[in-house]
Every structure is written in C-alpha cells, then in structure tokens.
Amino acid sequence: MLRGSAPRLTYSARSLAALENNPRCTLRAVLDASGSNKTDIAKHAGYELPFGQSPFAITRGNSFEAMVKANGCAELLRVLRDILQLPLPEAGYQDLNDVGGDGRSEIRHARTRQLLVRTAQGLGDGTLFDHPMLLLRVGGHAAFLEPDLVAFRIGDRFHVVEIKSFPIIDGRGDPAQVRAATTQACAYIIALRAMLAEAGIGPEAVSETIVLVAPKDFTNRPAAAFVDARKQVATLTRQLARIERIGDLLDLLPDGLTFTITDEAGLPRPVGELVEALDQVPATYRPDCLNHCEMAFYCRARARDGGSLDVLGPAVREQLGGIDTVTMALGLARGKLRPNDEQVEIAASLRHAARLRAELRSTAGTPGAAA
C-alpha cells in the first residue's frame, strides 16, 4: 500500500483544484490517488513548505463572506442585479450550513440534493443556496465538498458564486488569485453536475461560467465579474478520470513501493529511504507548483539536481523544445555541443543570446557605463 498504515487523506476543493495546475505530474497523481498526506511526506523528507494560508487572509475572507451573505444575501443580490444586470426574481434563500441543527455532512448532502434536484425539475422556488454540501467520488472514495459560496439559479441553469477577499482594482483582480479561485470553483461545478446526473439531469443544467465576488478597489464594498471556466473544468475532469485509472500508473511502479513516514514498528522511517522511494516516480516541476503543491520544494530540488529545464518554467521549456537540460542548453549556447538537425535554429538563438549577454556585461564593466 502506497501510504502504508497512515489514514487516508480526504480531498477538499482546494486539493482537487491543485490537480488542474500541473496535469503532467505523475508523482502528484499517485500521491493524491492513494490518499497520501503530501504535507507530512514533504516535511519528513526535509522539504517542508515554510508557508501556508495566512491567518489574516482567512479572517478577512470569512469577514467579507459574512458581510456579503448578511440578511439573506441582500448585498449579494444587489451585486448580481446592479453590477451584472441579472434579472433575478425575488430570492428564495436556503441556508444549508446545517439541517435542523444537524451539521453532519451526510445529512446536509441529502438535504442539498433534495432541494437542488427539485429546483432543477422546476418543483422548487429556491434561488440562492448557502453552503450546499456536495459529494464527489474520487478514485472510488467519497469526498464531501462544502463551497464557501452560493449557487444560484437563473434561466434554468445553476451558477457557482465564488466569494473571495482579494481586491478587484480598476476592474481587474490578480491573475494568479483569479485563476486559483476559478479552478477551485471547477470542483464544485463537477460535483454539482454529478449530483444532478444521478437524477437524470444533464450537465447543461450547471453553467461553466462562474460569478466571482470580491472587494472593489481598496474598499470592503463587493464587486462582481463573470469568469469563463470551461478550460479548467475540462482539464480537471480529465485529471479526475486519470485518478480513476490509477491502476495503470501503479503497474509502472516497483513492487512494494511505499511513501509511509514510519516503519513497521511505528518509528520514523529513514529520510534517505523515503526520498529514494519518491525518486522512483516521475515528477514534473514548474515554478508555479510553489503556489499549490506541498511537494514543490522536493520536486524543485530534484529538477535542479537533474539539470531539468522545468525549473525555468513552461515558457522557457516551450522555447527550447528538443533540449532537455540546462547543461545541454549552455553547451549549445557556448558552442561546446554540436546541435542536431532539430536544434540548429534554437542553438543559433542561444549563441546570439550568449553574445548579447557578454556584450552587456562588458559594457556594464566599463567606466562611466552606469551613466
């Protein structure tokens, strides 16, 4: 068993969203599919990320969400009607944080399913659904997803509203934060579609356009925008299907491979042994892995040791297609390696860049160059 005797880690919308960010990484797919705790593994191997979610950001996010949802989502309704020009009728607000004081996930999911299915069938009058409890099966295991959002219905379609506390300044949010919010919402879209499908309701009942609500400029007044999430939904759907086929990946791994951090006696496993096990699974590192994957420091060190171009990012990787390592790129740039037929043009560009760099360094070193 890949995770040994360690308990299976349950998925969240955040961990599911991270799958979309680096779909080529086999290590991530294997660890996620097996339910392994990547945080504990990275820490034991000596590659713990020294940061996490900011407590200040969490507090601000909770405060902003509470303000937007106060008084039956009155402020949210204003935003949807006034800013997005949505012809919403009188809202039918449903609070799904608990069911008659019962906050168990199973009970909340059953109530969520009942309300949303009836609404989709035209039998209910619900418009806004606060904290619906969704369920998604990942690799044969149930994952409850509790959106910090509201799903609303208009024009016979459900939409997902993602409420975030980062600012929208001059009509634009930080691209990385907008992408993260959009990708997280994709997990809710897929889960909502899966729930409705059980009642024979097609995927078209759930829109792939999400509504992002965030503070306007530097105030606490909310603004909203539509975000097209079709690409991320398709990518995350493929990644989830890949996890379902985890057996195909396991067939390529050595027998007895395990990522447990303790031995059979419950004692800490030797670090070198764990790292050796991790090294046997192909990993694909990209700089933005630092934003969403607990194994990022390990994979970065591994890519650096192997001289992989992945450490320089996908843009450089694409520009240097056919060149696998930093050592090879430097060799071609310095004329120490002879390019093959496919590398001639790239090698010429690298040599030209090397000459420009040398000229700039020479100029910077001459008296008066700084002037």
Secondary structure, DSSP 4 states (H G I P E B T S, - for coil): -TTTTSPPPPP-HHHHHHHHH-TT-HHHHHHHHTT--HHHHHHHTT---S----HHHHHHHHHHHHHHHHHHHHHHHHIIIIIS-----S--EEE-S-BTTB--HHHHHHHHHHHHHHHHTT-----EEES--EEEEETTEEEEE--SEEEEEETTEEEEEEE--S-BBTTB--HHHHHHHHHHHHHHHHHHHHHHHTTT--GGGB-SEEEEEEEBTTSS-EEEEEEE-HHHHHHHHHHHHHHHTHHHHHTTSPTT----SB-TTSPBPPHHHHHHHHHTS-----GGGGGT-TTHHHHHHHHHHTTBGGGG-HHHHHHTTT--BHHHHHHHHTT-S---TTTHHHHHHHHHHHHHHHHHHHHHTSTTTT-
